[in-house]
Structures are given as C-alpha cells and as structure tokens.
Amino acid sequence: MLGGSVLSEPYLGSTIPQYLLFFAILGAGALLGRSLGFVYRRRLKAKTEATETEIDDIIAHALGRPVVLLGVVLAAAVGREVLTPVEPLRSVVNASVEIPAIAAMAWVAVRLTDGLIETYMVEYAERTESKLDDELVPIVSRVTNIAIVSIALVVMLDTIGYDVTTVIASIGVGGVALAFASRKTAADIFGGAHILTTKPFLVDDTVAVGDVEGTVEEIGLRSTQIRDFDGRIVTVPNATIADAEVTNISSEPTRRTVTYLRLTYETTPEEMDAALDLITETINAVDGVDTEQTGAWFWGYEDAALRVRVEYHIADRERWKEVRDAVNRDLQAALDEAGVEMGLPTRAVRFEGDEGGPLDVGVGSDG
C-alpha cells in the first residue's frame, strides 16, 4: 500500500491527486483560451465587422489577444479551490492567480481605450484642419495607458502584501515636483486644449491676438504660429492666447470700412444731398462692395469744414485692399467731376507782432 500512502500523503498541504487536478484544470483553461481565440479570429471578428456599429469591433479587438490569458487565469482561480496549501505556499498560489488576473484586466483596458481613442478621437482629428488635436491624440493615449498600468502595478503590489501607501506618497511628491518644474509647459498645453475645445480660430483665419495680427499658419501643442502682414512668422504661446483678447477677423461676414470726408461751409443743403447720393452711388458701383450696407451721412461741424461720415462693407474680403483703393480712387474722381469742393482741416499758428502782441493766422494742414 506504499503507492496509496504516497498519493494520500499531503505535500505542503495538498496531495498529489489535488496537484494533478489543479494542473489539469490549468490545461483545460489554456485549451479554452486557445479555443476562444480561434473562435474570435474565425467567427466573432467577421460578425462584428459586418455590423454598422463600431463599439462591438472595439470590444472584440480588446478581448482578441488577452482571451488566452483570461482562460488560464479563470482556470487557475477555479483550480485554486481544489488545493489546500499551507503557508507560504497559499500566499504564492493566491498571488500567482491574482497577479495574472490583474495583468489580464489591465491588458484588456489598454486595448479597449486604445481602440476607443483610435476610432473616435483620431477620426475626429483627421476631419479638422488644426494640427493641435493630431498632437493631443497620442498624448491622451499615452497618458491613459500609463494611468492604467500604474493602477495595475499598485494593485499588484498590494496583492503581494507590499505597503502601497509609501508608493502612492512617492508618486504624489514626484508628481508635484514634476508639475512645478513644468508649469509653463503645462500652461501652454492646457492653453492648446482651450483653443481646441473653444475654437476661437482655425488655420488660415486672420486674427488679432494682443499686438499680433495676421493669418494663422499652425496651431501646435504648445504654441500657435501667426504670419503677420509683413510676412514674418510670430510664435505665440498657447497660454498667452488663452489669457488674451482674441479677435477673429475672418469671422466677420464683410469687412467694414469707415472714413470721413470734409466739405466746405460754402456747400448748400441741396449740394450736400447731391454729394451724399453721389458718394453712395459711386461706392456701390465698385466690384466687391456689399451694396446693402453702404451709407453716407452729414455727420457734424468742424472748425473749417462740414464732416461727412462714409461707411461701406467689403464683401470680397480676400481683395479688401484692392476694393478700398478702388473706392477711394472712384470717389476722388466722381467728386472732382461734380465740382464738389473739399474742405481742409486748419490749425492756428501764433506769431509775435512788431508791438509784441499776438497774431493768429489760419493755415491749411496740407500747406
């Protein structure tokens, strides 16, 4: 009966049949995992690809490769119940089951988040003109993966009995030090996220940010490049843009132009009415002007002239300089042809006479 005694004799708390049953369950779990992997590759993947929704494809992708490990972990959890180990073998067995289970769940979580980010965030970034969101997507993916792996490692350490309080405290102190050292970079990155979410402007928009005015060339993770009207590239930190007053010039449907003309005091009311009508008609005849928003008004009295306010909107914003030049040229020609006399602003020049008394003379500003 020597064989019977060997089989019934406990070794570290469990008998040989218990160990054999445990490993048989592990083998069955590995076989189950391989079978599930085969079913995934041949059947499940094809079915999920045939559906219109994408979330089932993401879940199937997340479970695809970890499914074999999940089968072994499940089998180990079941097989652990047939053993009656003593310490320290009990702790080793428990850790050998729980640690792979945590690793498998972390693996699935990483693949799941990567699939969600790639499916939704990447597709969104590709549809936008800004390069900022293209740069943010891999950062979001990397930070998410680091967070998942870090949590999994802390749980593993706690599982084997390590005091994770010290680890968490060290991570907290390191995080504070890192945040303090990179606060300017972090401010620029958060400023970039602010631009991405609020969209105060897009690439190719004409904007005014503080003293900088020009066309947006590129929106980056830390800074935005603006080509000013002198043709120079100005790099503005995103944190500065987030705190500044931003004017999106391209957002205006038309470009408004306001100017003032001066007519002499010899202008009669009838001549003033005719001049205002002539100004409006002349401006509206220029190609590129929004004829619905043009106007001329007798605006006020100056020391040496009658002030006329002229306002018009340029519909063709790409040619606003050429349109404004054409309006000014046509106005000058039309007013000159109609004989409308323009007034000049004057200034007082003080001279000392022979007797030492003052003498004021009005002089035109243009000579």
Secondary structure as the mmCIF struct_conf table of DSSP 4:
data_model
#
loop_
_struct_conf.conf_type_id
_struct_conf.id
_struct_conf.beg_label_comp_id
_struct_conf.beg_label_asym_id
_struct_conf.beg_label_seq_id
_struct_conf.end_label_comp_id
_struct_conf.end_label_asym_id
_struct_conf.end_label_seq_id
HELX_RH_AL_P HELX_RH_AL_P1 LEU A 2 SER A 8
BEND BEND1 GLU A 9 GLU A 9
STRN STRN1 TYR A 11 TYR A 11
TURN_TY1_P TURN_TY1_P1 LEU A 12 GLY A 13
STRN STRN2 SER A 14 SER A 14
HELX_RH_AL_P HELX_RH_AL_P2 ILE A 16 VAL A 39
HELX_RH_PI_P HELX_RH_PI_P1 TYR A 40 LEU A 44
HELX_RH_AL_P HELX_RH_AL_P3 LYS A 45 ALA A 50
BEND BEND2 THR A 51 GLU A 52
BEND BEND3 GLU A 54 GLU A 54
HELX_RH_AL_P HELX_RH_AL_P4 ILE A 55 GLY A 64
TURN_TY1_P TURN_TY1_P2 ARG A 65 ARG A 65
HELX_RH_AL_P HELX_RH_AL_P5 PRO A 66 GLY A 79
HELX_RH_3T_P HELX_RH_3T_P1 ARG A 80 VAL A 82
HELX_LH_PP_P HELX_LH_PP_P1 PRO A 85 VAL A 86
TURN_TY1_P TURN_TY1_P3 GLU A 87 PRO A 88
HELX_RH_AL_P HELX_RH_AL_P6 LEU A 89 LEU A 116
HELX_RH_PI_P HELX_RH_PI_P2 ILE A 117 MET A 121
HELX_RH_AL_P HELX_RH_AL_P7 VAL A 122 ARG A 127
BEND BEND4 THR A 128 GLU A 129
BEND BEND5 LYS A 131 LYS A 131
HELX_RH_AL_P HELX_RH_AL_P8 LEU A 132 THR A 159
TURN_TY1_P TURN_TY1_P4 ILE A 160 GLY A 161
HELX_RH_AL_P HELX_RH_AL_P9 VAL A 164 ALA A 181
TURN_TY1_P TURN_TY1_P5 SER A 182 SER A 182
HELX_RH_AL_P HELX_RH_AL_P10 ARG A 183 THR A 198
BEND BEND6 PRO A 200 PRO A 200
TURN_TY1_P TURN_TY1_P6 VAL A 203 ASP A 204
STRN STRN3 THR A 206 VAL A 209
TURN_TY1_P TURN_TY1_P7 GLY A 210 ASP A 211
STRN STRN4 VAL A 212 ILE A 219
BEND BEND7 LEU A 221 ARG A 222
STRN STRN5 SER A 223 ASP A 228
TURN_TY1_P TURN_TY1_P8 PHE A 229 ASP A 230
BEND BEND8 GLY A 231 GLY A 231
STRN STRN6 ILE A 233 PRO A 237
HELX_RH_AL_P HELX_RH_AL_P11 ASN A 238 ASP A 243
BEND BEND9 ALA A 244 ALA A 244
STRN STRN7 VAL A 246 ASN A 248
HELX_RH_3T_P HELX_RH_3T_P2 ILE A 249 SER A 251
BEND BEND10 GLU A 252 THR A 254
STRN STRN8 ARG A 255 LEU A 263
TURN_TY1_P TURN_TY1_P9 TYR A 265 GLU A 266
HELX_RH_AL_P HELX_RH_AL_P12 PRO A 269 ASN A 284
TURN_TY1_P TURN_TY1_P10 ALA A 285 ALA A 285
BEND BEND11 VAL A 286 VAL A 286
TURN_TY1_P TURN_TY1_P11 ASP A 287 GLY A 288
STRN STRN9 VAL A 289 TYR A 301
BEND BEND12 ASP A 303 ALA A 305
STRN STRN10 LEU A 306 ILE A 314
BEND BEND13 ALA A 315 ALA A 315
HELX_RH_3T_P HELX_RH_3T_P3 ARG A 317 ARG A 319
HELX_RH_AL_P HELX_RH_AL_P13 TRP A 320 GLU A 337
TURN_TY1_P TURN_TY1_P12 ALA A 338 GLY A 339
HELX_LH_PP_P HELX_LH_PP_P2 VAL A 340 GLU A 341
STRN STRN11 MET A 342 MET A 342
HELX_LH_PP_P HELX_LH_PP_P3 GLY A 343 GLY A 343
STRN STRN12 THR A 346 GLU A 352
TURN_TY1_P TURN_TY1_P13 ASP A 354 GLU A 355
BEND BEND14 GLY A 356 GLY A 356
STRN STRN13 PRO A 358 GLY A 364
TURN_TY1_P TURN_TY1_P14 SER A 365 ASP A 366
#
